[in-house]
Structure formats: structure tokens, C-alpha cells
């Protein structure tokens, strides 16, 4: 699998393909989840092409395939090999049938289901297939796939394959505008939402101006003329379809008063720039949201590079002003990350407080310069251009 564009090609998403193959060997049902147009079908075809036994593919956006599955148990039961169900969120009633098929002794088939919504949004999947399904999230393209030399291109355009590989920045921007319009007006409707498209579109645009900030649901609700619970429902729908990220606050029994409201981020920098009317590098460099855009973009790259799950990722802030952009808790470690759109980051009092109060094992400051260097005990500045190699450093090699 190669994403081809007029200007360049990007490497195959082999890391994700390898993980899918591993999961399919271990589970009867594997769900590949991610935003619309992120490359799920392309990745599934790569896995299917190398599958050693027969492959059956059902596209649930195709009326003929939907008609074939009117009696899913009778149709899917006799199949052998690999069965792919694409855009399964359109037919959540298939999940009870999959549960029955997955429980068969010596089941003759593996099922790969592709979906554009989280298990929490597809409640039937989480309830019907509990303990029987493995989930794998496919994000937009990341730096380990595009290469660090294209960091600025990936930052501006985002990681949706067709946006990233467009022939020009203008063509990329046009594709993203079309995606956003179709996503609101058609794709979300297919999930059964009754929220007016105009309200959702306006809300999504408003979120671009609070990207990277602690969210105030009541204030957003007043701007839209709805209640804070309604606004929260709007956001959950966008987060549940992988276009927004909610970063929860970390709080524990400290003497300091801590922020307990979440932060919100666009999951893809290209979609953020679409909603901010940014189409070129020059516009991005002059925009007031430059720093917030950089923070969100680098955060997604760090989370992908560390393989961190959403429930392992937090931010931390106190009402006195100390804060930490990202806290990753995994493998018994607490790892702090700060994001600075500067080429000369410095050790700050806030960083020292975060290290002491949170008992961090390490703190990395991801910056826009060219060099990685030590800032202090447990703290180093990591050049964004060396993110993939330098982020792998362990606290054991750092001065304390």
C-alpha cells in the first residue's frame, strides 16, 4: 500500500497492518476504527491481499451488499477465511450476529469490521461483543509514516491521506473543506443524530478558537443558545467520530487547587486549519493560533510515538498557574511533555513544580529548534525535527 500524490509518496502503514494481522490471529473479531477517509479500507485491503484463505468483503455503503446481509447469520455463517465488513456503523444490528458467530467452536472465519465511530458511540458493539473483540485505532498519518523532513507539510495539511498527498496546499485545503461539509451534512446523519447540521457546523467552527484550552461548556452553550449538557452532547459526537480529542485533567490529593475541566483539541491539524481559514504556511506563521496549533499537532505525534492510549493521557494545571501540557502514565512511569513554538526553550518554575508535585520520571520540552539538549535534572529540550529518535530516550540516561 502506497499513498500516491503528484509531488511525493509516503511509506506504507505497515506498523498498523502488522498489528491487525497479530490481532486477527488472536481474536475472532477485530474492529479497525478511525475517522472517515483516514485510510481504513486501504489498510484492510493490504491485510486481505496477503490473507492465506478466502476473503469476503461487504461494503455497507453499497445497497447490494446491505441487501445481501438482510439475514446476517445465514449469509455470514457459512463463510470461511477473512470476512471484512466496511463502515459497520451503518448497520450496528450486525453485532449480535457477530457475537453468535464468534462463539462457535473452531470458528472457520475471522471478522474484520471497519468503523468510523468509537465503541462508546456504537453501544451495540461494546455490549454485544464484550470480551470477544479487539479494537485498533487508525489515526491520520503521523511523522513516523511521512518522515520528519515533511513535518511542516504534515502540520499544515494534516494527516488525512488525500489532504496530505494533494498536488498543492490549495488543493489540500479544498479537499478538507469538502470533507468537513460532507462529514457534518451526511456522515453524522448516518449515525442517527438528529442535531441540525447548521448547529453542529457552527459549534465545530467555534471549537477551533478554543483548541488547546480548558473548555467552558456553559459559555459555549450561551454562544449557541443551548444548555451546557446539549453542548457536551455535540462534543461527544465529534469526539466519538475521531475528529476531536478530549484531554482530561490529572488531579490528585495535593495541597494546590487543580483545574478539573478538560481541554479540547482537533485530532487533525489540517481540519483545525480549515476551520481557522488557514491555507498556507505564511498564513499559519502569522496566525494568533500558531502556538495552539503547534501544541495540538505535536501532541498527536507524541501520543502516537509513545503508543499511549487515551486513558493514559492527561494535562495538569493549578489555579496558581503551574501547568503541564501532557502527562502520560504508562508502564509504571509518569512522563511529562511540554510543547513550545520556540527554538530556545528554557527551564521554567512551572516545569520544576510539575516535576516535584507530580513526581515525574522525566519531562521533555518539544520545541521548534534543531537541537536536543539537557535543560536540567530530569528535563531536556527535544527538537521536533528529531522527535521520533530523541523521544525514545529513557530517564535512565538522563542526569538527575
N, C-alpha and C positions, 0 to 999 in steps of 0.2 A: 504494500500500500504506500503510495506516494501522493501527497497533495501537490498538484502541479499548478504553477502560475506562470505568467509570461516572463516575470523577472527572475524567479528563483524557484527552487523546490525545497521542501522541508523533509526531514527524516521521517521514516515510518514511526508509528506509535507502538513500537514493538514492546515497550515495557508493559503497556496495558494489554496487548494481545497475549503476552506470556502469562500475565496474571489471570486473564479469562480462561486460558487453557488449563491452568492449575485448578481454578475453581470448578470448572466443568468436570474434571477428573474426580473431584471430591464431593460434589453436590449434584442432586438430580435436577435442581432448578437454579439457574444463575440469572440475576437481574442486572443488566447494564443500564445505568441511569445517568442522565445528564440533560442539559438544556437542548432545546430544539436546534437542529443544524450544527451540532457540535462535533459530529462525525461518528455517531454510534453505529449507524448502518454500515458505513465504510469499514469500521473496525470489525464488526460482526462478519462481514464478508471475507475479511482476511482470515479469521478463525475458521469460517466454514470451508474455505477453499482448501485448507490443509487437514480438514477433518477426515479420519480414515474410513468412515462409514457413510451411508446416505445422509443427505441434508434436505430437509423440507423447510421452505420459507413461506411465512404468511405475513403479508403487509396489511395491517388493519386499517390503513387508509385506502385500500383497494376494495371497492364494493364486492367484487367477485370473491376475494379471499374472506371477507366478512360473511358472505352468504355461505361459503363452504363450512364455516365454523358455527352454523346455526345449532348444531348438536355437537359441541366440542368434544365430549367424551368419546363419541362414536368415531369422529374423524381423527382425533389425536391418538387414541388408544392403540391402534394397530401400527403406528409409525415406529420406525427404527432409526438409530443413529442420532443425529442432531436435529432438533426442531427449533426454528427461530420464529419468534412472534414479535414483529416490529410494531412500535407505537401501541404498546399494550394498554396504555392509559385510556385508550378509546373503548376498550372492552374489559373493564375490571371484573365483569361477571365471569371471566375465564378462570379466575384464580381458584375458586372452589374445585373446578375440574382438574386443574393442575395439581392441587393437593392430593386428590384421589390417585392420579397417575404417578405422582412422586412416591406414594406409599406402597406401590406394587413391589413385591419381592423380585430381585434380579430384573429391575426395570430395564427394558430394551432401548430406552431413549433418554437423552439429556435435553433439557429445555433451556434455551437462551432467550430471555424476554428483554426487550428494549423499551425503555420508558422515559418520558420527559417530565416526570413528577416524582417527588420523594415518596417513600413508603408511607409516611405520615399522611400525605395528601391522598394516596391511594389506600384508604383504610382496609379495603378488602384484601389487598396483598399482604399487609402486615398481620392481619388476623388469620387469613386462610392458610398462609404458608409459613407461619411462625415455626422456626426450627428446621425448616425444610429448604430454605432458600438462602443463597449467598448474594450479597449486594456488592457491586463495584461501581464507583462513580467515575465518569469520564469528564474531566474539566475541559475548558478551552485549551488550546495549545499553550505549552509552557516553555520556559527557556531551555530546558534540557532537550526539547524536541526541535526548537527553531535555531538554537545556537546563540551564544552570548553576543556575537557580532551584530545580530539583528535585534538587540534589546530595544532600541528606540522605535523601530518599526512595530515590534510586538506591543510595546506600551501604547503607541498612538492608535493602532488599528484594533488591538485586542486579539484574542486567540481563536475566534471562530474561523475555521479553515478558509471559507470563501472571502471573509473580510481580510484575513492576513495575506492571502495569496493574490489579491486583486492586482490589476495591472498598474494602478495608481492610487494615491491617497484619496482622490476624488471618487474613484470607483468603489473603493472600500467604504467610504462614508455613505455613498448611495445605497450599497447593499445593506449596511447596518440600519439606515433609516427604513428601508423596506422591511427588514426583519422585525424591527420594533413595532411597526404598524400592523403587520400580519400577526405577530405574537399577541398583541392586545386584542385585535378585532376578530381573530379566528381561533388561534391555538388555545387561548384560555377559555373560550366559549366551549370548546370540545371537552373540557374538564367538568362542564356542567355549571360553571359560575354564572350567576345572574347579575353580577356587578356591571353597571353600564360601562361600556368601553371608554367613553369620554372621561368618566371619573377616574378610571384606572390609569389612563394615559396621562392625565393631569397629575395624578399622585406620583407616578413613576418619574415624571419630569421634576417634581418638587424634591424627590429623594436625591436627585443629582446635586442639589445645593446643600444637602446635609450629609453627603457622602463622607464617611470618616468621622462623623460627630456622634456624640451621645444623643439619642433620639428622645424627643418630647412628643409623645403620641397625642396628648391633648392639644398642643399648639398646632400640630399638623391637622388635626381634626377640625379645629376652628377655621383654619385656612380653607378647608374643603367644605365646611358647613356640615360636618358629620361628627359623630361621637368618637372618642378615642378608641373604643372597642371595635368600631367599624374600620377605623384606620388600621388597627392592628390586624384585622382580618384581611384587608387589602395587602398588607405587607407579607403576611404568612403565605398568601397565594403566590406572590412574586418569589419569595424565598423557596417555597415548595416546588417551584418550577426552575430553580437553579440560576436565576438571573440576579438575585440579591443574596447577600450574606449578612446574617446577624451574628455579631461578635458579643458574647455575653461577658458581663463583668466578673472579675475574680474578687471575692470578698471572703474574709475570714476574721477571726476574733482578734483584731488589732485595736490598739488604742485610738487610731485615727478613724475619722468618719470617711467612709468609702462610697464612691459612686456605685449605684446599684441598677441604673438603667443601661440597656445595651447600646452598642454602636451599630451603625448600618453602613454597608459598603455595596457598591455594584460589584458583582462577581467577575465582570469582564470590563477592563479599562476602555475598550472600544465602545461598548454600549454607554458607559459613563460619558465619554466624549461626544457621542451622538446627542445625548440629552443636554449637553452644555454647548452645542453648536461649535465644537472644535473639530476641524478637518485637517489641519496641517500642523507640522512641528512648530512653526513660527507662532501660530495661534495658541498652541499648548504652552509654549515657553512664556507667553505674556499673560496667561490667564490667571485670575486670582485663585483658582482651584488647583494650581500646579502642584503644590505640596500635598494636598489631599489625594490627588490623582496618583502621584508617585507612591504615597503610602499604601494605597489600596492595591496598586499594581505589584509592588514589591512584596506585600503581604501574601498575595496569592502565590507568588513564585516561591516564597519561603515555606509556606504550608505544603505546597506540592513537593518541594525538595526534601522536606523532613518526613513526608508521608503521614502528616498529622491528620487525625480525624477531627470533625467539628467539635466533638465533646472534649477534645484535648486543648482547644484554643480559646484564649480569653484576652481581655485587656484589663488593665488595673489603673485606677485613678482615685485620688483622695480629694476631699473638698478643700484641702490646704494647697493643692496644686501639684503634688507629686503624681507621676503617671508613668505607665509603660504601655507602648503601642500593642505589643503582642507577648503573651505568656503561653508557652507550650509546655504542657505537663505530660510526659510520656516516659516509659521505661524507668520510672522512679526518679526522673530528673525534672528540674524546673529551669527552663531555658527562656531567657528574656530577649526580645528583639525590638530595637528602635529603628525608625526609618527617617532619614534626614536628607532633604534635597539640597545638599551642600557637598563641596569637595574637601571640606576641612572640619569634620565633626570634632566636638570636644566632650570631655567627661563633664557631666553636669551634676549639681546637687540632687536633682530628681533621680538620676541614674543610681547614685550612691544610696539614696533612700530605698529605691526599689530593690537593690541587691540585699540590703540589710533586712528590710521588712518582709520581703517575700522569700528570703533565704535562697536566692537564685544560685544555681551552679555556674551559670555563665550569662553574659549579656553581650549580644552582638549589635553593633550600630551599622545598619546598611546605608551606605551613602553613595553619592554620585561621582566620587573621585576615582582615581586609577589604582590606588594602593590600599593594601590591607596592613594594619599595624595595631600595636597594643596601645590602648588608652589608659589602662590602669589595671589593678588586680581584678581578675575575672572579666575584664572588659576589653573588647577590641573593636576597631572600625573595620568593616568588611566592604570592600569595593563591590558595587553592584555588578561591574563587569567581570568579577571573579566569584560571583555568588555561589555557583554550583560547586566549585572546588573548595573555596575557603569556608563555606558553611559546614563542611564535613568535619572541620577541626573539632577536637574534643577538649573538654575543660582540663583533661589530664595534661595537655600540652601547654596550658596557659599559665603564666605567672600568677601567683596568689598573694 
